[in-house]
Amino acid sequence: MSSDILKDISDEFLECQVCFRTYSQPKLLGCLHTFCEACLSKRVPEGTAEITCPVCSLTTPLPQDGVSRLKDDSFISNLVATVGAKKRVLKGTGNIPCEGCEDKKTATSRCVICNDFLCRSCVAAHRKMKVFRGHLVVSFDDMKKGLFDESPELKNGPTCDSHEGEKIRFFCKTCEIPVCHNCTVLDHSLPKHEISRLKTTSEELRRDIQHHIDEATRHKGILDRKSHDIERKKADFLKKNEDTCQRLEKKFEELAHNIDQLKEKALEMTKTKAAVKVKEMDTMKEKVDSYRSRLSNGCTYAENILTRGSDAEVAAAFHQMRASLSEGVRCSRRTEQYAPDLTSVWADVYDMELNRLLEDVREVLWMGDDEIAEMVQRTEGTFKFTVEDFTSLQDTASSPTFFFNNFLMNLECEPEYSPEDEEGKNQFETLGVFLGCKRYTQDSVWPCDASVDFRILPKKAGVNSHSVHMDHKFLEKDRPWGYPRFIAWKAICDEENGYIRNDRVTMEACVKVRNNGMDSNESF
């Protein structure tokens, strides 16, 4: 029994998300969102080379002749025509005039190829005349029963982009695009191009897209969970921030009137730092939701075209669907490992100019806060920092601030250039790693005796971390220390060495502070 196409296809699926009307001359963008040609034309500034999707904001390159040359979404066009025709038939045949002749008699059937309603006389002509050979005429009774809803003959497959009016019957495996008979002779001829009949290749194309749908669906599930996890952590974070603000309010009330101004500053810093963190999580959640929506839309579109599309339609959209789903999965991987850093806000509250009230206020801020108290007592700490888009790194990448033993520390890495070559160009030669330090004090100098083990952590099993040990004694404030020639740049960028994956590199610094209270006059 045939499925009911009116039940299977929602009205929203056939509505443009710009004008919220049934699609008219639908155009398919690279993100697999479809819009009316007229709606897209209104959104393209003159002289632009790309168009931004009104739904997901991804861009699609514009052909030289503009929106009109974007890929026609024949799959949606056929659905609109089929669903619209069936709705008209179900409302009653008496109101449908023949569109094949000037007599405007009551229509009894519909030609799928012409997309015209026909009276009995035109039906007879259709079946006799040579020009209409191959046209499928469906009676209203059969349309009401849904006997032809899923028939491939109901679908006007896409025609060749290069040869107007030519039907797509072949697939060029070399170029991975559908072609017509003329293409196989002119532009995609043997032996340089491997050509197969569309009917022969269609199952292979469907299996390929189904594989990408499965992969995209799996990653969409990961993003669903990631979105929920970010929302939950955001709520926990806001609750903790609210508790911290309440604690600060209570503690500052115990101080004398001369620190009222300082109290307001501390609260402002707490809320400001929290806002930055919340914005970071909101931004990441927005990305996650955008990628999730993109994968969902892509899978829905691809599943519909696999289920209802003709071989030609699958072939026509094959390259675009696979590219869009693959890109969606790639974007998904970049966000799946995201974990909000929630540790530095409370430490950063302490980073203010306390002047003569520094010690008193410090005691207030630490009162009852086990997290800060524990960090103050520690003499050892291990910090990890993952650098995203590593191969695009041009300047210093700095980790969030880590706080312990009365120090603020940042793990930093940056590309170090080689001398200019004969053409006057510099090339990345090594990766430098450094530890930036800051201590809470009013002194212009302060001493410290510390050591650090810098490591680049492997991303592949069986690969050892690359590490360097360094002892350091210093008196200068805000002075970064480390190795400018930590490891060769090419050694990191070569995935075979196991230090980079998905363009991400993870650094680690293990720090030990032996003495942070030496006499500042001591000579090293």
HELIX and SHEET records of a PDB file:
HELIX    1   1 ILE A    5  ASP A    8  1                                   4    
HELIX    2   2 GLU A   12  LEU A   14  5                                   3    
HELIX    3   3 GLU A   37  LYS A   42  1                                   6    
HELIX    4   4 VAL A   67  ARG A   69  5                                   3    
HELIX    5   5 SER A   74  LYS A   91  1                                  18    
HELIX    6   6 THR A   93  ASN A   95  5                                   3    
HELIX    7   7 ARG A  120  LYS A  128  1                                   9    
HELIX    8   8 LYS A  130  PHE A  132  5                                   3    
HELIX    9   9 PHE A  140  LYS A  145  1                                   6    
HELIX   10  10 PRO A  152  LEU A  154  5                                   3    
HELIX   11  11 HIS A  181  LEU A  186  1                                   6    
HELIX   12  12 LEU A  198  GLU A  253  1                                  56    
HELIX   13  13 HIS A  257  ILE A  259  5                                   3    
HELIX   14  14 ASP A  260  ARG A  308  1                                  49    
HELIX   15  15 ASP A  311  GLU A  336  1                                  26    
HELIX   16  16 SER A  344  ASP A  348  1                                   5    
HELIX   17  17 ASN A  355  LEU A  357  5                                   3    
HELIX   18  18 LEU A  358  TRP A  366  1                                   9    
HELIX   19  19 ASP A  370  GLN A  377  1                                   8    
HELIX   20  20 PHE A  390  SER A  392  5                                   3    
HELIX   21  21 TRP A  489  CYS A  493  1                                   5    
HELIX   22  22 GLU A  495  ASN A  497  5                                   3    
SHEET    1   A 2 PRO A  26  LEU A  28  0                                        
SHEET    2   A 2 THR A  34  CYS A  36 -1                                        
SHEET    1   B 2 GLU A  50  THR A  52  0                                        
SHEET    2   B 2 THR A  59  PRO A  61 -1                                        
SHEET    1   C 3 ASP A 116  LEU A 118  0                                        
SHEET    2   C 3 SER A 109  CYS A 111 -1                                        
SHEET    3   C 3 VAL A 137  SER A 139 -1                                        
SHEET    1   D 3 ILE A 177  VAL A 179  0                                        
SHEET    2   D 3 PHE A 170  CYS A 172 -1                                        
SHEET    3   D 3 ILE A 195  ARG A 197 -1                                        
SHEET    1   E 4 GLU A 380  VAL A 387  0                                        
SHEET    2   E 4 VAL A 505  ASN A 515 -1                                        
SHEET    3   E 4 CYS A 448  LEU A 457 -1                                        
SHEET    4   E 4 HIS A 466  PHE A 474 -1                                        
SHEET    1   F 3 ALA A 397  SER A 398  0                                        
SHEET    2   F 3 PHE A 407  TYR A 417 -1                                        
SHEET    3   F 3 PHE A 402  PHE A 404 -1                                        
SHEET    1   G 4 ALA A 397  SER A 398  0                                        
SHEET    2   G 4 PHE A 407  TYR A 417 -1                                        
SHEET    3   G 4 PHE A 428  ARG A 439 -1                                        
SHEET    4   G 4 TRP A 481  ALA A 488 -1                                        
END                                                                             
